[in-house]
């Protein structure tokens, strides 16, 4: 297999767009929400994040080439890799922002630095959790039905990827539908434009042209400052100072579930790659994932890296190893050279969002295509929590848009939550599903697989795990703050009882039921 093939161009556009969005989000949240100075964000945090992405991308590209040479194949696709979106928002709003507010209340001389140090600790601890979990991840993978691992990804792909970007496409239909048409034609129609132009390249160029023609681009005013080179700088002294400041114990309730979520999500992505035909060893794949996150913290970044969902999509595009190398080099060059703001000004996200929508569709389809037909209900069961979590995100975003929980606006209170019930929207159930939804999806789907196969005691074991995680506060445990509904990390006793009842029912099922071959589909 060659290092670069034509399909790597398409794969690069999709993956690089996703990583570019993450860098833009980091830049905006750090400067405008946390109030970090520009030199800290663009001189330390972004370069550190970019180098951690580069390290992972280079390894996973090499890993793909190694697998290709060992198996004699030419169609091996590298695992996609980038910045962890879920942890990004969690660390900003649940670790760094509270740390800054507390530092301001305590009269600290530099609250922004205190918040940054809290983020470094969270990032480092998340990487260490991933490293430790890599030792047992393969056992978890073998014990978990494929439907449970893939359906969880499908729920995330449908909600947070496909639906989110589809709304954006239909908000600006000239650009959105035109680029979506190009992607559907070339990827699902399995054709290419004359001159061997990659469909992804055509979509991005057409989208950029239409965006400028319709006034969507340029995005805002031109950047005020010229691009400047910012090499990565080790932040070991700041990290040591942060570890001595007690941040780990203070924010463990956020760090622990985020680290576990990243571990489980990465495990699911390894399974997704194997289902698509590329069997990567779990231990080194997850170990490098954790090491990249540790490297990010040591270089001043507060944001963990992770294996991305989407391997089946990149593989269907014809991407192999080179797209990962291109992505790592691109992200690093953009962050270190200071050109991030100029790219964001000239090329709107709309230009390439159709590729991301397509990736989400392929991931969701895979969950049904590679499992036994009888397990399809379990796939649907595993998809539902992810879609519910996305719906909760939309509800909370709508509240913030109306001023609830924002600066100067009314707080998110029990009264606001009760207002949803008046419209027959059971938002409390949504908040409960949102917390630990990755675990919930796996448990519900795996339990359903075992029930379909009439392995009732095994199914009882999965629901018992749900009871244990609920008792630990890793699932369904939430509390209201004036700004958000967040994980509480305390026992969710109602769910402990509910899962426990189902587990007990399944244990005694062989004695209180009889086979019914006639009936329910």
C-alpha positions as CSV (number, residue, x, y, z in Angstrom):
1,X,0.0,0.0,0.0
2,X,1.3,3.5,-0.9
3,X,1.5,6.3,1.7
4,X,-0.7,8.5,-0.4
5,X,-3.6,7.7,-2.8
6,X,-6.2,9.8,-4.4
7,X,-8.8,8.9,-1.8
8,X,-6.6,10.5,0.9
9,X,-7.5,13.9,-0.6
10,X,-11.2,13.4,0.1
11,X,-10.4,11.9,3.6
12,X,-8.2,14.9,4.4
13,X,-10.9,17.5,3.7
14,X,-13.4,15.8,5.9
15,X,-11.0,15.1,8.9
16,X,-9.2,18.4,8.6
17,X,-12.5,20.4,8.5
18,X,-13.5,18.6,11.8
19,X,-10.2,19.4,13.5
20,X,-10.3,23.0,12.2
21,X,-13.7,23.5,13.8
22,X,-12.2,22.2,17.1
23,X,-9.4,24.7,16.9
24,X,-11.8,27.6,16.2
25,X,-14.0,26.5,19.1
26,X,-11.0,26.4,21.4
27,X,-9.9,29.8,20.3
28,X,-13.4,31.3,20.7
29,X,-14.2,29.7,24.1
30,X,-10.8,30.4,25.6
31,X,-10.7,34.1,24.6
32,X,-14.3,35.0,24.9
33,X,-15.7,32.8,27.7
34,X,-12.7,32.2,29.8
35,X,-11.1,35.6,29.1
36,X,-7.6,34.1,28.4
37,X,-5.2,36.5,26.8
38,X,-4.5,36.0,23.1
39,X,-0.8,35.2,23.6
40,X,-1.8,32.3,26.0
41,X,-4.3,30.9,23.5
42,X,-2.4,31.3,20.3
43,X,1.1,31.0,21.7
44,X,0.7,28.1,24.1
45,X,-2.7,26.3,24.1
46,X,-3.3,26.0,20.3
47,X,0.3,24.9,19.5
48,X,0.2,22.3,22.3
49,X,-3.1,21.0,21.0
50,X,-1.8,20.8,17.4
51,X,1.4,18.9,18.3
52,X,-0.6,16.3,20.3
53,X,-2.8,15.9,17.2
54,X,0.2,15.5,15.0
55,X,1.8,12.8,17.2
56,X,-1.4,10.7,17.1
57,X,-2.0,11.1,13.4
58,X,1.6,10.1,12.6
59,X,1.3,7.0,14.8
60,X,-2.0,5.9,13.4
61,X,-0.8,6.4,9.8
62,X,2.2,4.2,10.5
63,X,0.0,1.7,12.2
64,X,-2.1,1.5,9.1
65,X,0.9,0.9,6.9
66,X,2.1,-1.8,9.3
67,X,-1.3,-3.6,9.1
68,X,-1.2,-3.3,5.3
69,X,2.2,-4.8,5.0
70,X,1.4,-7.6,7.4
71,X,-1.8,-8.6,5.6
72,X,-0.7,-7.8,2.1
73,X,-3.7,-5.5,1.5
74,X,-3.9,-2.2,-0.2
75,X,-7.2,-0.9,1.3
76,X,-6.3,-0.4,5.0
77,X,-7.5,2.9,6.4
78,X,-5.9,4.7,9.4
79,X,-7.9,5.3,12.5
80,X,-9.1,9.0,12.5
81,X,-7.8,11.1,15.4
82,X,-8.3,14.5,16.8
83,X,-9.4,16.7,19.7
84,X,-12.1,15.3,22.0
85,X,-15.2,17.6,21.5
86,X,-17.1,16.3,24.5
87,X,-14.2,16.9,26.9
88,X,-13.5,20.2,25.3
89,X,-16.8,21.7,26.4
90,X,-16.8,19.9,29.7
91,X,-13.4,21.2,30.7
92,X,-14.2,24.7,29.6
93,X,-17.6,25.0,31.4
94,X,-17.2,22.6,34.3
95,X,-13.5,22.9,35.2
96,X,-11.9,26.1,33.9
97,X,-14.8,28.5,34.1
98,X,-15.6,27.5,37.8
99,X,-11.9,27.7,38.6
100,X,-11.7,31.2,37.2
101,X,-14.8,32.3,39.1
102,X,-13.5,30.8,42.3
103,X,-10.1,32.5,41.8
104,X,-11.8,35.9,41.2
105,X,-13.9,35.5,44.3
106,X,-10.7,34.7,46.3
107,X,-9.0,37.7,44.9
108,X,-6.3,35.9,42.9
109,X,-3.9,38.1,41.1
110,X,-4.3,36.1,37.8
111,X,-7.6,34.2,37.7
112,X,-7.0,33.2,34.0
113,X,-3.8,31.5,34.9
114,X,-5.5,29.6,37.7
115,X,-8.2,28.4,35.2
116,X,-5.6,27.4,32.7
117,X,-3.8,25.3,35.3
118,X,-7.0,23.6,36.3
119,X,-7.5,22.7,32.7
120,X,-3.9,21.3,32.5
121,X,-4.6,19.0,35.4
122,X,-7.9,17.8,33.9
123,X,-6.2,17.1,30.6
124,X,-3.3,15.2,32.2
125,X,-5.6,13.1,34.4
126,X,-7.8,12.3,31.5
127,X,-4.8,11.0,29.6
128,X,-3.7,8.9,32.5
129,X,-7.2,7.3,32.8
130,X,-7.0,6.4,29.1
131,X,-3.6,4.9,29.6
132,X,-4.7,2.8,32.6
133,X,-7.9,1.7,30.8
134,X,-6.0,0.6,27.8
135,X,-4.7,-2.4,29.8
136,X,-8.3,-3.8,30.3
137,X,-10.0,-2.4,27.2
138,X,-9.6,-5.5,25.1
139,X,-11.4,-7.6,27.7
140,X,-14.3,-5.2,27.7
141,X,-14.4,-5.3,24.0
142,X,-14.6,-9.0,23.8
143,X,-17.3,-9.2,26.4
144,X,-19.5,-6.5,24.7
145,X,-21.8,-7.3,21.7
146,X,-20.8,-5.5,18.5
147,X,-24.3,-4.0,18.3
148,X,-23.7,-2.3,21.7
149,X,-20.4,-0.8,20.6
150,X,-21.5,0.4,17.2
151,X,-25.0,1.6,18.0
152,X,-23.6,4.0,20.6
153,X,-21.5,5.5,17.9
154,X,-24.5,5.6,15.5
155,X,-26.5,7.6,18.0
156,X,-23.7,10.2,18.4
157,X,-23.2,10.3,14.6
158,X,-26.9,10.8,13.9
159,X,-27.4,13.5,16.5
160,X,-24.2,15.4,17.0
161,X,-22.8,15.1,13.5
162,X,-25.5,14.5,10.8
163,X,-28.5,16.3,12.3
164,X,-26.4,19.2,13.6
165,X,-24.8,19.9,10.3
166,X,-28.0,19.1,8.4
167,X,-29.7,22.0,10.2
168,X,-26.9,24.3,9.2
169,X,-27.1,23.1,5.6
170,X,-30.8,23.8,5.4
171,X,-30.4,27.2,7.0
172,X,-28.3,28.2,4.0
173,X,-29.7,25.9,1.2
174,X,-27.8,27.3,-1.8
175,X,-24.4,26.3,-0.3
176,X,-25.7,23.5,1.8
177,X,-27.8,21.6,-0.8
178,X,-25.3,22.2,-3.6
179,X,-22.4,20.7,-1.7
180,X,-24.6,17.9,-0.3
181,X,-25.6,17.1,-3.9
182,X,-21.9,16.8,-4.9
183,X,-21.2,14.5,-2.0
184,X,-24.2,12.3,-2.5
185,X,-23.4,12.0,-6.3
186,X,-19.8,11.1,-5.9
187,X,-19.8,9.0,-2.7
188,X,-23.1,7.1,-2.8
189,X,-23.2,7.1,-6.7
190,X,-19.6,5.8,-6.8
191,X,-18.6,8.2,-9.6
192,X,-16.0,10.9,-9.9
193,X,-15.7,14.0,-11.9
194,X,-13.8,14.1,-15.2
195,X,-10.2,14.9,-14.7
196,X,-10.2,12.6,-11.7
197,X,-11.1,15.5,-9.4
198,X,-11.9,14.2,-5.9
199,X,-15.5,14.8,-4.8
200,X,-14.5,16.3,-1.5
201,X,-12.3,18.8,-3.2
202,X,-15.0,19.8,-5.6
203,X,-17.5,20.2,-2.8
204,X,-15.2,22.5,-0.8
205,X,-14.2,24.6,-3.8
206,X,-17.9,24.9,-4.9
207,X,-19.0,25.6,-1.4
208,X,-16.4,28.4,-0.9
209,X,-17.3,30.0,-4.2
210,X,-21.0,29.9,-3.4
211,X,-20.4,31.2,0.1
212,X,-18.5,34.3,-1.3
213,X,-21.1,34.7,-4.0
214,X,-24.0,34.7,-1.6
215,X,-22.4,36.9,1.1
216,X,-21.8,34.1,3.7
217,X,-18.0,34.6,3.2
218,X,-15.9,36.3,4.2
219,X,-16.8,35.5,7.8
220,X,-16.6,38.8,9.8
221,X,-13.9,41.4,9.5
222,X,-10.4,40.4,8.3
223,X,-8.1,39.4,11.2
224,X,-6.5,42.4,12.8
225,X,-3.0,40.9,13.2
226,X,-0.7,39.2,10.7
227,X,0.2,35.5,11.0
228,X,3.0,34.9,13.4
229,X,5.0,31.7,14.1
230,X,4.4,30.3,17.6
231,X,6.4,27.1,18.3
232,X,5.1,24.8,21.1
233,X,6.5,25.5,24.6
234,X,6.7,22.9,27.4
235,X,4.5,23.8,30.3
236,X,5.9,21.4,32.9
237,X,6.5,24.0,35.6
238,X,2.9,25.3,35.3
239,X,1.6,21.7,35.3
240,X,3.6,20.9,38.5
241,X,2.3,24.1,40.1
242,X,-1.2,23.1,39.1
243,X,-0.9,19.6,40.6
244,X,0.1,21.2,43.8
245,X,-2.9,23.5,43.8
246,X,-5.6,20.9,44.6
247,X,-7.4,21.1,41.3
248,X,-7.4,17.3,40.8
249,X,-9.5,16.6,43.9
250,X,-11.8,19.6,43.2
251,X,-12.7,18.6,39.7
252,X,-12.4,14.8,39.9
253,X,-16.2,14.5,39.5
254,X,-15.8,15.9,36.0
255,X,-12.4,14.5,35.1
256,X,-13.2,10.9,36.0
257,X,-16.3,10.5,33.8
258,X,-14.8,12.4,31.0
259,X,-11.7,10.1,31.0
260,X,-13.9,7.0,31.1
261,X,-16.2,8.3,28.3
262,X,-13.1,8.9,26.2
263,X,-11.8,5.4,26.9
264,X,-15.1,3.7,26.0
265,X,-15.6,5.9,22.9
266,X,-12.1,5.0,21.7
267,X,-12.8,1.4,22.3
268,X,-15.9,1.6,20.2
269,X,-14.0,3.2,17.4
270,X,-11.5,0.3,17.3
271,X,-14.4,-2.1,17.1
272,X,-16.0,0.1,14.3
273,X,-12.7,-0.2,12.3
274,X,-12.6,-3.9,12.7
275,X,-16.2,-4.2,11.5
276,X,-15.1,-2.3,8.4
277,X,-12.3,-4.7,7.8
278,X,-9.3,-3.1,9.6
279,X,-8.5,-5.1,12.8
280,X,-6.2,-2.9,14.9
281,X,-4.8,-4.1,18.3
282,X,-6.6,-2.4,21.1
283,X,-3.7,-1.9,23.5
284,X,-1.3,0.2,21.4
285,X,-4.2,2.1,19.8
286,X,-5.6,3.2,23.1
287,X,-2.1,3.7,24.7
288,X,-1.1,6.2,22.0
289,X,-4.4,7.9,22.4
290,X,-3.7,8.4,26.1
291,X,-0.1,9.4,25.5
292,X,-1.2,12.1,23.1
293,X,-3.5,13.6,25.7
294,X,-0.6,13.6,28.3
295,X,1.6,15.3,25.7
296,X,-1.1,17.9,25.2
297,X,-1.1,18.8,28.9
298,X,2.7,18.9,29.0
299,X,2.8,21.3,26.1
300,X,0.2,23.7,27.7
301,X,-3.1,22.4,26.1
302,X,-6.1,21.8,28.3
303,X,-7.9,19.6,25.7
304,X,-7.6,15.8,25.4
305,X,-7.2,14.0,22.1
306,X,-9.2,10.9,21.1
307,X,-9.8,8.4,18.3
308,X,-12.6,9.9,16.2
309,X,-15.7,8.2,15.0
310,X,-15.9,7.9,11.2
311,X,-13.4,5.2,10.2
312,X,-16.0,3.4,7.9
313,X,-16.7,6.8,6.2
314,X,-13.1,7.6,5.5
315,X,-12.6,4.0,4.3
316,X,-15.6,4.3,1.9
317,X,-14.0,7.6,0.6
318,X,-10.9,5.6,-0.4
319,X,-8.7,7.2,2.3
320,X,-5.8,5.1,3.5
321,X,-2.8,6.3,5.6
322,X,-1.9,9.6,3.9
323,X,-5.1,11.4,4.9
324,X,-4.1,11.1,8.6
325,X,-0.6,12.4,7.9
326,X,-2.0,15.4,5.9
327,X,-4.5,16.1,8.7
328,X,-1.8,16.2,11.4
329,X,0.5,18.4,9.3
330,X,-2.3,20.8,8.3
331,X,-3.5,21.2,11.9
332,X,0.0,21.7,13.2
333,X,0.9,24.2,10.5
334,X,-2.4,26.2,11.0
335,X,-1.9,26.4,14.8
336,X,1.8,27.2,14.8
337,X,1.8,29.7,11.9
338,X,-1.1,31.8,13.3
339,X,-3.1,31.4,10.1
340,X,-6.1,29.9,11.8
341,X,-8.1,33.2,11.9
342,X,-7.4,33.9,8.2
343,X,-8.6,30.5,7.1
344,X,-11.8,30.9,9.2
345,X,-12.3,34.3,7.6
346,X,-12.0,33.0,4.0
347,X,-13.4,29.5,4.1
348,X,-16.7,29.1,6.0
349,X,-17.6,25.8,7.7
350,X,-20.6,25.6,5.2
351,X,-18.2,24.8,2.4
352,X,-17.3,21.4,3.7
353,X,-20.2,20.4,6.1
354,X,-21.8,18.0,3.5
355,X,-18.8,15.7,3.9
356,X,-19.3,15.6,7.7
357,X,-23.1,14.8,7.2
358,X,-22.1,11.9,4.9
359,X,-19.7,10.5,7.5
360,X,-22.4,10.5,10.1
361,X,-24.7,8.6,7.7
362,X,-22.1,5.9,7.0
363,X,-21.4,5.4,10.7
364,X,-25.1,5.0,11.4
365,X,-25.6,2.6,8.5
366,X,-22.7,0.4,9.6
367,X,-24.3,-0.4,12.9
368,X,-27.1,-2.1,11.0
369,X,-25.0,-3.6,8.2
370,X,-22.5,-5.6,10.2
371,X,-24.6,-7.1,13.0
372,X,-27.0,-10.1,12.8
373,X,-30.4,-9.1,11.5
374,X,-32.0,-10.2,14.7
375,X,-29.9,-7.7,16.6
376,X,-31.4,-4.7,14.7
377,X,-33.7,-3.8,17.7
378,X,-30.7,-3.7,19.9
379,X,-29.0,-1.2,17.5
380,X,-32.1,1.0,17.7
381,X,-32.1,0.8,21.5
382,X,-28.4,1.9,21.5
383,X,-29.0,4.8,19.2
384,X,-31.8,6.4,21.2
385,X,-29.7,7.7,24.2
386,X,-27.3,9.6,21.8
387,X,-30.2,11.2,19.9
388,X,-31.8,12.1,23.3
389,X,-28.5,13.7,24.4
390,X,-28.4,15.8,21.3
391,X,-32.0,16.8,21.9
392,X,-31.1,17.9,25.4
393,X,-28.2,20.0,24.0
394,X,-30.7,21.7,21.6
395,X,-33.1,22.4,24.5
396,X,-30.3,23.9,26.6
397,X,-29.0,25.9,23.7
398,X,-32.5,27.2,23.1
399,X,-32.7,28.3,26.7
400,X,-29.4,30.1,26.5
401,X,-30.5,31.8,23.3
402,X,-33.6,33.1,25.2
403,X,-31.3,34.4,27.9
404,X,-31.9,31.7,30.5
405,X,-28.7,30.9,32.3
406,X,-26.8,33.6,30.5
407,X,-25.1,36.7,31.9
408,X,-27.8,39.1,33.3
409,X,-30.6,36.6,32.5
410,X,-32.8,34.5,34.7
411,X,-31.1,31.3,36.1
412,X,-32.0,27.8,35.0
413,X,-34.3,26.8,37.8
414,X,-36.8,24.2,38.8
415,X,-39.5,26.5,37.6
416,X,-38.0,26.6,34.1
417,X,-37.7,22.9,34.1
418,X,-41.3,22.5,35.2
419,X,-42.3,24.7,32.3
420,X,-41.2,22.0,29.9
421,X,-43.6,19.6,31.5
422,X,-46.5,21.9,30.7
423,X,-45.7,21.3,27.0
424,X,-45.4,17.5,27.5
425,X,-41.6,17.7,27.2
426,X,-40.2,15.4,29.9
427,X,-36.9,17.3,30.1
428,X,-36.0,15.7,33.5
429,X,-35.8,12.3,31.7
430,X,-33.6,14.0,29.0
431,X,-31.2,15.4,31.7
432,X,-31.0,11.9,33.2
433,X,-30.3,10.3,29.8
434,X,-27.7,13.0,29.0
435,X,-25.5,12.1,31.9
436,X,-23.4,9.1,31.0
437,X,-25.4,8.4,27.8
438,X,-22.5,6.4,26.3
439,X,-22.7,4.0,29.1
440,X,-26.5,3.9,29.0
441,X,-26.5,3.2,25.3
442,X,-24.1,0.3,25.7
443,X,-26.0,-1.3,28.5
444,X,-29.4,-1.0,26.9
445,X,-28.1,-2.3,23.6
446,X,-26.0,-5.2,25.1
447,X,-28.9,-6.2,27.4
448,X,-31.3,-6.2,24.4
449,X,-28.9,-8.4,22.4
450,X,-28.8,-10.9,25.3
451,X,-32.6,-10.9,25.6
452,X,-33.0,-11.5,21.8
453,X,-30.7,-14.5,22.2
454,X,-32.6,-15.6,25.3
455,X,-29.4,-15.4,27.4
456,X,-31.3,-13.9,30.3
457,X,-28.7,-14.2,33.0
458,X,-26.1,-12.4,30.8
459,X,-28.7,-9.7,30.2
460,X,-29.3,-9.5,33.9
461,X,-25.6,-8.9,34.3
462,X,-25.7,-5.9,31.9
463,X,-28.6,-4.3,33.7
464,X,-26.8,-4.9,37.1
465,X,-23.9,-3.0,35.7
466,X,-26.4,-0.2,35.0
467,X,-27.4,-0.3,38.6
468,X,-23.8,-0.1,39.8
469,X,-22.9,2.8,37.5
470,X,-26.0,4.6,38.6
471,X,-25.1,4.1,42.3
472,X,-21.6,5.5,41.5
473,X,-23.2,8.6,39.9
474,X,-21.6,7.9,36.5
475,X,-25.1,7.5,34.9
476,X,-28.3,9.5,35.2
477,X,-27.1,11.7,38.2
478,X,-27.7,15.4,37.5
479,X,-28.2,18.6,39.3
480,X,-29.2,22.1,38.2
481,X,-26.8,25.0,38.3
482,X,-27.9,28.6,37.4
483,X,-26.3,28.0,33.9
484,X,-26.8,24.3,33.2
485,X,-27.9,20.8,34.2
486,X,-24.7,19.0,35.0
487,X,-23.4,15.7,36.3
488,X,-23.8,15.4,40.1
489,X,-21.6,12.3,40.8
490,X,-24.0,11.1,43.5
491,X,-26.1,8.0,43.6
492,X,-29.2,8.1,41.3
493,X,-31.2,5.8,43.5
494,X,-34.3,5.7,41.3
495,X,-32.2,4.3,38.5
496,X,-30.4,1.9,40.8
497,X,-33.8,0.5,41.7
498,X,-35.1,0.4,38.1
499,X,-32.0,-1.4,36.7
500,X,-32.0,-3.7,39.7
501,X,-35.6,-4.7,39.1
502,X,-35.0,-5.5,35.5
503,X,-31.9,-7.5,36.5
504,X,-33.9,-9.5,39.0
505,X,-36.7,-10.1,36.5
506,X,-34.3,-11.5,34.0
507,X,-32.7,-13.8,36.6
508,X,-36.0,-15.4,37.3
509,X,-37.3,-15.2,33.7
510,X,-36.5,-18.9,32.9
511,X,-38.9,-20.0,35.7
512,X,-41.8,-17.5,35.2
513,X,-41.9,-17.5,31.3
514,X,-42.3,-20.0,28.5
515,X,-41.2,-19.8,24.9
516,X,-43.5,-18.0,22.5
517,X,-42.4,-18.6,18.9
518,X,-45.5,-17.1,17.4
519,X,-45.5,-13.8,17.9
520,X,-44.1,-10.4,18.2
521,X,-42.1,-10.1,15.0
